[in-house]
Amino acid sequence: MNEFDRMRRTAERIKETYPPGTRIQLDHMEDPWAPVPPGTRGTVQYVDDIGQIGMKWDNGRSLSLVPGEDSFRKLTDSELAEENNQKNNNDMDGDDLDEDDSPVLSM
């Protein structure tokens, strides 16, 4: 197997392991200039043809992960359930309602 085939197979395996929508928590990023802070969570947007994972981080960043260089993990089912509960609680706290309990529309 040549190097191109090895890289293609590796990228395909990463695409299967981290499909779009997968939630990830960063442990450590090897970017020397502007790494995403450890512990930051984000959502996979795509995996490119060389296996880099395009991310939308919860802190607004969009720096990709490089498997083999960066350290990260998928969120567990219990962590995902906890995030959903927090989101549901935040949605129900009334911040999106006007004084008369009608939804507030923003532009």
C-alpha positions in Angstrom: 0.0 0.0 0.0 1.4 3.4 -0.9 1.3 6.5 1.2 -1.7 8.0 -0.6 -3.8 4.8 0.0 -2.8 4.8 3.7 -3.8 8.4 4.1 -7.1 7.9 2.3 -7.9 4.9 4.5 -7.0 6.8 7.6 -9.2 9.7 6.6 -12.1 7.4 5.8 -11.8 5.8 9.3 -11.8 9.2 10.9 -14.9 10.2 8.9 -16.7 7.1 10.2 -15.6 7.7 13.8 -16.4 11.4 13.9 -19.4 12.1 11.6 -20.8 15.7 11.5 -22.7 16.5 14.7 -20.4 14.5 17.0 -19.6 16.3 20.2 -16.0 16.4 21.3 -14.0 17.8 24.2 -10.5 19.0 23.7 -7.8 17.8 26.1 -4.8 19.5 24.4 -4.1 21.2 21.1 -0.6 21.4 19.5 -1.1 24.7 17.9 1.8 26.9 19.1 0.2 30.3 18.2 -3.5 30.2 19.2 -4.7 26.9 20.5 -8.2 26.3 21.6 -8.1 26.0 25.5 -8.2 22.5 27.0 -11.6 21.4 28.2 -13.4 23.3 25.4 -16.2 21.4 23.8 -17.3 21.6 20.2 -19.2 20.0 17.3 -17.7 18.2 14.3 -18.7 20.0 11.1 -16.7 17.8 8.6 -13.6 15.7 8.2 -11.5 16.7 5.2 -9.7 14.4 2.8 -6.5 14.3 4.8 -8.4 13.5 8.1 -8.4 16.8 9.8 -11.6 17.4 11.8 -13.3 20.7 11.1 -14.8 21.9 14.3 -17.2 24.6 15.5 -16.1 25.1 19.1 -18.5 26.3 21.7 -16.3 29.4 22.4 -16.8 30.6 18.8 -13.5 29.3 17.4 -13.3 27.1 14.3 -9.8 25.7 14.4 -9.6 22.1 13.1 -8.3 19.1 15.1 -5.4 17.1 13.8 -5.7 13.4 14.9 -2.4 12.1 16.1 -1.2 15.6 17.1 -4.1 17.0 19.2 -5.6 15.1 22.1 -9.4 14.9 22.3 -12.3 12.6 23.0 -16.0 12.1 22.2 -18.4 13.1 24.8 -20.0 10.2 26.7 -23.8 9.5 26.5 -24.1 10.9 30.1 -22.3 14.1 29.2 -24.5 14.5 26.1 -27.6 14.0 28.3 -26.3 16.6 30.8 -25.7 19.1 28.0 -29.2 18.5 26.6 -30.7 19.0 30.1 -28.8 22.2 30.6 -29.9 23.5 27.2 -33.5 22.6 27.9 -33.3 24.4 31.3 -31.8 27.4 29.6 -34.6 27.4 27.0 -37.2 27.3 29.7 -35.8 30.0 31.9 -37.9 32.7 30.2 -35.1 34.8 28.7 -36.7 34.5 25.3 -40.1 35.8 26.4 -41.4 39.4 26.6 -43.2 40.8 29.6 -46.5 39.3 28.5 -44.8 35.8 27.9 -44.8 36.2 24.2 -41.7 35.3 22.2 -39.1 38.0 21.6 -38.1 38.2 17.9 -34.7 39.6 17.2 -33.1 40.7 13.9 
